[in-house]
Amino acid sequence: MNTFGTIYRLTSFGESHGPAIGGVIDGMPAGIEVDMDFIQSELARRRPGQSDLTTSRKEMDEVEILSGVFEGKTTGTPIGFIVRNTNQHSSDYEDLRNVFRPSHADYTYHMKYGIRDHRGGGRSSARITISRVVAGAFAKLALKQIGVEITARITQVGDIVGEGLTPEMENLIRQVKADGDTIGGIITCNIQGCPVGVGEPEFGKLHQQLASAMMSINAAHGFDYGAGFGGLHLKGSEQNDIMTPDGFKTNNSGGIQGGISNGEDIYFRVAFKPIPTQLREQETVDADNNPTTLKVKGRHDPCVLPRAVPIVEAMAAITILDSYLLSKTTRI
């Protein structure tokens, strides 16, 4: 599937080394003021080449809106957009035409489709998350109308825990980059102002939708919300969120109960694995199953986290807006 959402829907297209990345947004409410500077600033947050902590690929990632916006407002019709690729170095990947990179999608794409775009991972590249960030920016503009705010931050890199990208985390990323290696960590997201009653009670539970959204992001390997796995160390009497006339005493539920938002802050964590691209020699096999070794060339991130923060926020915004619009169909 290349489409995400039920009412607010994104269909994305494009490859890492193709002409452009793009998408079509359906279900965007009409009459929302479109702040192009904001949308562009969201793209700038995930743009490559920002610092020595990211890939050196230089892309401006300027979005072109093709439809669905008139005189600065959404019209309710499909929003089409593209972001052109301008700095591909496809020749860097020629050695990968018939060789499978360990822990990448090379082998699985080859076995599933019998053909694959080896240039930068093609459709499996994290560059296609551009479409998610654009759709997430539009969703944030709509959610702003009902007072919903979404913020994410890095809370762990390797074994280093902190709030935001600390100097210690930065130094660790630089160290693994110098070694030709990579490292993973955790991003924590907080959603404030979500109304009560968002989410479905059975197969459309809000935490289920958020988990699906987050686990669709490249390199995401884990999800928990509220007390999460930490709640395993608590008794029910310790974890229950006691209700009083003034509200909940605690929020171990993470703002979701029975799959439906309860008006408290929604918070969750996403674990990201180390990016599998190594700038060091590794054992692998070729398309004929012959053993070989591979040392990847090209420009790659040593850690996905700095550029994944806006992607987590975008997928959260898409999910909350979609679930909110769906919740409006259950009561008159």
Secondary structure, DSSP 8 states (H G I E B T S, - for coil): --EE-SSSEEEEEE-TTSSEEEEEEE---TT-B--HHHHHHHHHHH-TTSSTTS--------EEE-SSEETTEE-SS-EEEEEE-----GGGGGGGTTB--TTSSHHHHHHHHS----GGGGGGSGGGGHHHHHHHHHHHHHHGGGT-EEEEEEEEETTEE-SSS-HHHHHHHHHHHHTT----EEEEEEEE---TT-S-SSTT-HHHHHHHHHHTSTTEEEEEETTGGGGGGS-HHHHS--EETTEES--TTTTEETTEE-SS-EEEEEEE---S--SS-EEEEBTT--EEEE---S---S-SHHHHHHHHHHHHHHHHHHHHHHHTTS--
